[in-house]
Amino acid sequence: MIDARLAPISKFESLMDELQWVSRCRHGDEIALGHLIGRHRNRLIRTATNLLRDRHEAEDVSQEAFLKAFREIGRLRDDRAFSGYLYRICVRLCMDRLRLKRAEPAEFDSIQEHQCGQIENKVVIQKCLDQMPTDLRTTLVLREIEQLSYEEVSEAMHVPIGTVRSRLHTAREKFRKLWLEAIGD
């Protein structure tokens, strides 16, 4: 006999649980709220960290996104769209913060051939991303790092899919150029 506690939860069962939690959350159920936060917290923080390049600020934005999502959960027309709704709020909050910052691009030295380890690559990737315009960086991070579909990126950034495709092409080219400059090729 198979122990039900050890059986993997199917994607369908997981979605059904989320639908129930969202429905219960609409009625003020704090336990359901806790389940939704637990389910999305890590990915939301990772998404915000990749966009903002600051873990502490990402945690603040994630918390703000949860608060806003639950405060305005009545606006959500379809409980199945909760995940997209939450990530769209998070991305918009990140973009707002980035617009306020308008940070200067960081200067960095070329990497030496013998330093092409994993940590050095991560540092160079972060510095390349930091030099990109906000809209291109956001598109690239959501599609390539967070693995969102074109439709999800479009929804999160509130732009047409054609714009996502165009920005992604431009972002990839810009990133490639920055990468090549950084490694000295």
Residue pairs with C-beta under 8 A, 6 or more apart in sequence:
9 17
15 80
17 35
18 36
18 39
18 79
18 82
18 83
19 79
19 80
20 32
21 29
21 32
21 33
21 35
21 36
21 39
22 32
22 36
22 73
22 76
22 79
22 82
23 32
23 79
24 31
24 32
25 32
25 33
25 36
25 70
25 73
26 73
26 74
33 70
36 82
37 66
40 66
40 83
40 86
41 62
41 66
43 146
44 62
44 65
44 66
44 86
44 87
44 90
45 55
45 58
45 59
45 62
46 58
46 146
47 87
47 90
47 91
47 94
47 141
47 142
47 146
48 57
48 58
48 59
48 61
48 62
48 65
48 90
48 93
48 94
49 55
49 58
50 141
50 145
50 146
51 58
51 91
51 94
51 95
51 98
51 137
51 138
51 141
52 58
52 61
52 94
52 97
52 98
53 126
53 129
53 130
57 97
58 94
61 90
61 93
61 94
61 97
62 90
64 93
65 86
65 89
65 90
65 93
66 86
68 89
68 93
69 82
69 85
69 86
69 89
76 82
76 85
84 152
84 155
84 156
87 148
87 152
87 156
88 155
88 156
88 158
91 138
91 142
91 156
91 157
92 156
92 158
94 138
95 134
95 138
95 157
98 134
98 138
99 134
103 130
105 130
105 131
106 127
106 130
106 131
108 124
108 127
108 182
110 181
110 182
110 183
110 184
111 120
111 124
111 182
111 183
111 184
112 184
113 184
116 183
124 179
124 182
124 183
125 179
127 182
128 175
128 178
128 179
128 182
129 137
129 140
129 141
129 175
130 137
131 178
132 140
132 171
132 174
132 175
132 178
135 157
135 167
136 167
136 170
136 171
136 174
137 171
138 157
139 153
139 157
139 164
139 167
139 168
139 171
140 168
140 171
140 172
140 175
142 148
142 152
142 153
142 156
142 157
143 150
143 153
143 164
143 168
148 156
150 161
150 164
150 165
151 161
153 164
153 168
154 160
154 161
154 163
154 164
157 164
159 167
